[in-house]
Amino acid sequence: MRVVLAEDLFLLRDGLVRLLEAYDCEIVAAVESGPELSRALAEERPDVAVVDVRLPPSYTDEGLQCALAARRERPGLPVLVLSQHVEQLYARELLADGEGGVGYLLKDRVFDAEQFVAAVRQVAAGGTAMDPQVISQLLRRPATERPLARLTAREREVLELMAQGRSNAAIAERLVVTERAVAKHTSNIFGRLGLEISDDDNRRVLAVLAFLDGKRPGRGDGGG
């Protein structure tokens, strides 16, 4: 797995390089600023980018914006964003194109090596990996603003675990139910959110988008 890493703090960047290399990842570029990140993403075309939100020169959301620009140039480019704090806007921006291959983790998760590497691999494979604290804060919106009001308590649990990037098997293990039960709940979630069967759209990603954004998704005029 070829990785571009962007982190301005040398010790953390060096630690992430060593960690990923220990898990058989190839670090094709390890950079510390937005301009360097943009060049590395364009030149190296990695399997996944692991990006700090705040990078020089602006130290605002430079890393995120470089990653989003790269995804516009290369739709579906897998990007895992690291942040010190939960920023709802950043999470929604990252998920907005519905392409999948995105993640948002708090930097505290980096200290759990296996969990962090699992998230990198999940994103590289086209899935989503959302930090539980990000999801928890995004859930604090009024129910009338979210499609979650249509879901049962169990369906909400399943969708929250989907948003963390877990597979049906992992969800079944976590909830102590069968995979068949999870598949049924997942199907019900898609139905309640108005997600029609499609060969083009990743319905798991669209369901997570609806979960985070509070809007009923659809395809064109027929999706509402």
N, C-alpha and C positions, 0 to 999 in steps of 0.2 A: 504494500500500500504506500503510495507516494504522497507525502504530506508537505504542504507549505505551512509554516508556523510564523505567526506574527505576535510578538510580545515585547514591550519596550523595556521591561525590567530584566537585566542580564541574568541574574541568578535564577529567576523563574523560567526564563527562556531556555537557559542551559539545562535546567532540571527537566523541563518538558522534552527537550531533545533526547536526553539520556533515557527518560522513561519510555518514550515512544520507540526508540531504537531497541530497547530491551524487549519490546513486544513485536519485533520483526517489522517495524515500519521504517521506510526510507525517507529521511528528511531531505528533501530536494532544495529547500531554502528555509532559513531561519532569520527573520528580519525584525526590525524594531520601529519602523515608521510606515505611514500610509503610502507614500510614493514608492517605497521599496516593495511593499505588499502588492500594489497594483502591477508593478513590473514582474514580480515573481509569479503572480497568478496568470499573467498573459504569456510569459515565456515558458514556464514549467508545465502548465496545464495539469495540475496535480489531481490525485484521486479524491483528496479532501483538503480543505483549508481549516486550520485551527487558529482563530483570530481573537485577539483582545479587542473589546469594543473601543477603548480609548487609546489612541496612538498619537505620536507626534505627527505633524507639527501642531495640530489644533487641540489635542487632548480632550476632545469632546466625544464624538462618535465616529472618528476618522476610520477606525478599523471596520466597523459595521458598514459604513458607506462605501468603502473600497470593495468589500465583499459583495454588496448588493450590485454595484456597478459591474463587477466581474460576472455575476449571475445573469445580468441583462445581456452581456456579451456572449455568455456561454450558459444558456438556460439549464437549470438542474445541477450546476456546479455545487457539490456538497460543501457546506459551510457549517462549522461548529463554532459558535461565538462564546467567548468567556467574558464574564463581567463580575465586578466586585459587588454590585447591587442589582436588585431586580428593577428593570425598566420595562413597563408594559408596552410602551411605544416601540422599543427595540424588538421585542418578541413579535409584535404584530407586523412590523416592517419585514422581518426576516421570513415570516410565513406567508406574506401577502400574495406571492405569485403562484402559490399552490403547487409548486413543482416537486416538493419533497426534498430530501437530502439536506435537512437543516436541524440545528440543535442550539440550545441556549442553556449553558451551565454556569452556575456560580463558581468562582475560583476555589471555594472551599472544597468542591467535589474533586479537584485535581489531586488532593492528598489521598484519595481512595483510588489507587492505581488501576485496579481491575475494573471498577465502575467507570472511570474516566476512559480507559481504552475501549471498553465495551460501547460507550457512547460514540466515540470516534468511528468505530467500525459500523455501528448502526447508521450513522449519518452517511458514511462513505457508501453504504449499500443502498442509499436512497430513502432511508427511513427518517423518523424524527426522534429527537432526544431532548425533552424539555425538563429542566430542573423542577422537582416537586414544589420548591418555594415559589418559582415563577408561576406555576399553575395555581397555587394557593392564593396568591395575590390577585391573579386575574379573575378568580372566582368571586371576588368580593364586590362584584358589580351587581346592581339590582337585578332580580330575576326577570323582570319585564324587559330588560335590555338584552337578554340572552336566550338562545333556543333551548337552554337546559331545562326550562320549565316543562318542556314536552317529555322529558325523560324520567324514567323511574329511578329510584335511589340506586339500584344495582346497575342500571345502564350508565348512570353518572360515574359510578366507580370504574366501570369498564372503560369509559371514554377518557377518564383521567389517566388511567394506566396506558391507554393508547397514546395519549399526548406525551407521556414519558418515553415513548419509543418502544414499548414492550410488545412482544409478539403474542399471538393468541395462547401459545403454550405457556409463556411466562405469566400471562394474566391468569390463566387457569390455575397455575401453581400458587400464585399469590392469593387468589380468592378461594382456593380449595374447592374448585368445581371442575367439571370436565371441559375439554376443549370444545366439544359439541355445544355445551351451554354457552361458552364464550362466543362461538360463532353465531348462535341464535341471538344473543344480546347485541352483537355487532350489526347483524342484519336489521334488527329492530331500530338501532340507533340511526343507521343510514335512512331507513324509512321515515322515521320521525323528523329527520332533518331535511327531507325532500331530496335526497341524493339518489338520482336515478342510476341504474346500471349503465356503465360506459366503458368502452375499451380505451379511452383516452385519459380520463381523469382518475387520479389516485384518490379513491373515496375515503381512505383512512386520513390522508392529508387534509381533504376538504372537511371532514368531520372535525378534525382538530382545529382547523381554522374557524369553523362555526362555534366551536367550544370556546375559543379564545376571543373571537371578535364579536360574538353576540348577534350575528346576522345570518339569516337563512341563505345558504348557498344554492346555486342552481346554474344550469347551462343555458346561457342566452335568455330569450324571452320565455322559454318554457320551464325555467328552473324554479320560478316562484310558486 
